[in-house]
Amino acid sequence: MLNKERLINEFIELVSVPCPSKDEKQEAELIMSKLRAMGIEPEMDNAHEKTGGNCGNVWAYIKGNVPTAPVLFFEAHMDSVAPTTGTKVIRKDGVLYSDGTTTLGGDDKVGVASMLEVVRALKEDGVPHGDIQLCFTVSEEIGCLGVVNMDKSWIKADFGYCLDIGGDIGEITYAAPKLYDIYVKVTGKAAHAGIAPEEGVNAIMLAADALSKLPAYGRIDKETTFNVGMFNGGVGTNVVCPEVKFVIDMRSLNVEGLEKLKDDTIALITEVVTSQGGKVEFEVHEGCPAVAVPTDHKCIELAQRAAEKMGLKPELKTTGGCSDGNFLCGYGLPCALLATGMSNVHTTEEYLKEDDLFGTARWMYEIIKLNAL
Ligand SMILES: [Zn+2]
């Protein structure tokens, strides 16, 4: 049976191990030793050869005894946002906090601890279940590097769940945006600003003119956002600015709409800049693919029924954020995000209710049981 106190204690043990991005080795070894103690032989991939970290992603494949059941995938990331070394957990009125000098690390040890406790309980209870694949990733917090650099042929599951998003237990996120980062370089022509300004072409003014002609920015529609987050350039107060660089972050749940927005934006900036004697170059980076699990997919339906079994009212949601789940979906694994209750993440005020930690594990356990029926 799932054991709440054992789960909380294991969570505290997991977050007490320093685990910044690219330095997950100690945590990975702890997780692997816990899996071995359950009779599971985990494997580590070599993602770190590309990420520059000190260990790879940890994988485990748990053979079930219901071969007709779809193979489930559960994922959580091992790294936590700094300051994360020397975490001391304070338990107060059913809530877990750090002592205020570090993050709690509930992001994402809530997922890690739940996965370990559920597998342990499955073994103890001998409940019928299908095959289950677990994946504990590295360096999610610095660009999902573990997932980006994994060998997707290791994925053996039919669909899965990422245990890495805030919100109430029972909230299922089935869609997250595709993201483009567009690096723009506008080139004008330098000239002395006081003696010969007419000989220059001011890149700042061209870029500003182009950006001011964009039809919209910020929240463009229900599915789409657009941000200019960085803008750099200029060499001196007395020089007509020869070059500026800026970066656009555009993302949307509507993948076709995003392609059009990208093309339209590039066309507009090009037109404004070149018509005034400037030059412009674009570098388009695909930040991540979209999460788009159809709401009638078994992945969603199972999570809904499992939440209902727990007496919760499941809620379908979308997010504007990107996570490991985006890349897993991009690899062809339908992957929904299950809310875990983590709150104030990425700050030293982070907290996690003990009930939400236990609720995450219960939800996962119910999904596995229902999947085998
Ligand atoms: Zn996270």
Residues whose N, C-alpha, C, O or C-beta is under 5 A from the ligand:
A	BS01	ZN	D107 D108 D164
